[in-house]
Amino acid sequence: MAATTHTVTNQPPPLVGYDVYGTDRALREGVERHLSASAPELLGEVREELSELGRAAGSAQAQRWGALANENPPRLRTHDRYGNRIDEVEFHPAWHRLLGHAVGAGLTDAWGRPAGHLRRAAGFFVWSQAEAGHGCPVSMTHAAVPALRTDPELAAQWESRLTSHVYEEGLRPAAQKGGVLFGMGMTEKQGGSDVRANTTAAKPLDAAGEYLLTGHKWFCSAPMSDGFLVLAQAPGGLTCFLVPRVLEDGTRNVFAIQRLKDKLGNRSNASGEVEFDGTWARRVGEEGRGVRTIIGMVAATRLDCVLGSAALMRQALTQAVHHTEHRSAFGARLIEQPLMRNVLADLALESEAATTLGLRLAAAYDAGTEQERAFLRIAVPAAKYWVTKRCTPMVAEALECLGGNGYVEESGLPRLLRESPLNSIWEGSGNVQALDVLRALQREPQALNAFLQEVGQARGADHRLDSAIKGLLTELSDLEGIEARARRVVERIALVLQGSLLVRWAPPEVADAFCASRLGGDGGAAFGTLPHSLGLGALVERARIAG
C-alpha cells in the first residue's frame, strides 16, 4: 500500500506537556482571589506548589500512568499459595505512582495547614485530571480526620499518619508506616442509603472502647487501606468504629474481602464487599451517635464529589477546545464555526460555574466560622446534587465535539464519560442530597440565613439573578408537597448560588451568559443553545489552555 495514502493531516497534536493549573484561568483566579482575602502571604508558595502539580498532571508520564491503571484494574487475592486467608488487592505499579504523587503533594493534608482546604481542593482538582480513580482513597483519608477528632486519643494516634506526605504500600502495623490510607464502610445490602437499617453487630469487650464486629458491608471503599471507619449496631445503637487492617502485634484483623465490584467506570480503583466475623474495632465517639460522628467525613467526601466532577468537566472541556482548535472542516477551524463556538462556550460556562463553586466551599472550610459552617450545611449537598448531575451530559457533549475520534478509547474521553456518573451516586445519590438540603432548611434556620446572606452579596448587580432569588424565596415559602419538589428546589438553590458567585467574581461576559441561560430562561435544554448575541468568542478564549 502506498505510503502517501496514509499521510496524516488535519489531526490535533497530542495534548501533553502543559500546566493543568497555570493554564486554567478560572481555577487560578479563584485560588488567588480566596488566598488574597485570607492568607496573601501564601500566594507565591501556593502558586508554585500548584503549578508544579499542574505540570506533573499534564505530563506524558502521568497520562501514561492513568491509562495503565485503568487498563490493568486491581485484582483480589483472597488466599496465598498455602491456603491461608490474606485478602489482599493487587494494583498495577501505575496506580501506586499516581497515589504516591497525590499523597506527596499533600492531597490528604488539609486540616492543619494554613489555607489547607483551598490549596488541597485546587490540588485535588488538578491531579484528578490525570486520573480520577485513585482519588477515592485520597478523599477517604483526607475526610477521616474530622470523625477521628471526636476522640482526642484516636486523633493523637492517627491524624499525623493520615495527613502525612509519605505513601507506603503494603499491609503492616500503622505504627511502622510513614503514612496510612483510610477507607469507609457504611452501606449494607438490606439498607443501602438507610444506614440505620444496618445489621452489623458490635459486641463490647472488657477493655474500654474495644468491640468485636460481626456482619457485612455491601460497599467498602478502598479495601486495600490501612484502616476503615464503619458503622455497626452496638448495645447503645448505631455507632462509628475504627477497624485497622493490621493489629498492633502484627497479626491481621478479620477482614474478608468477598469480591471486588465490577464497575461501569472508576476501573483503576477497588471497591469491595467485606465480611466481619469477630473483627476487632475501636469505638469512635459515643454509642448510638454513629451518624453524627461520621457525618464530618461524609461532608468532606461530598465536597470532593463536587471537586472531582468539576475536574472531569474541565478536562473534557480542555480536550474539546484543543481538538476543535486544530481540526478544520468546511473551510475553517472547528473552533471558529459559529455553532461549535456556541457549544464550546456553553461547556466553558458550566465548567467555570462548577469550579468557582467548589473553590468557594473549600474556602468556607478554611474560614471555619459559625456563619460559614451554617452556609456549608446547605451549600455542600446542593452543590453535590447539581454539579455531579451536570457532569455526565457535559462530558458526553465534549466527547461529541471530537466526533468519532471521541468515541474511541485512545482519545481518553470514553474513560471520562464512564467516570462521570460516579460522583452523583457516591456518598448519597441525588434524592439523598435533596432531602438533606430540606432537613437543613427545616431544622436549621441559621443555614438558610447564611445562604441568603451569601447570595445577597450579589443582589442588584443583575436583574435575572435578583428575579431568581425572589422566585427561590417564593418556592421556599410554600411547604406543601416540598419533598416531591425537593430536586426542583435544590437545583434552584445551586443555580442561584453559582450565579451569585459569577456575578461577583467572573468576567462580565461569563456572568452575563450564565444569568441569561441558567437564570433568565434564554437558553435551551441542550448545550450549545446560548443566545447568539452573547460574547461567545470571549467565553471560548477564556477556556483555552493558555497562560
Summary of the structure (lengths in Angstrom):
residues: 547
radius of gyration: 23.6
end to end distance: 43.6
largest distance: 81.5
contacts: 1961
relative contact order: 0.10
helix: 56%
strand: 13%
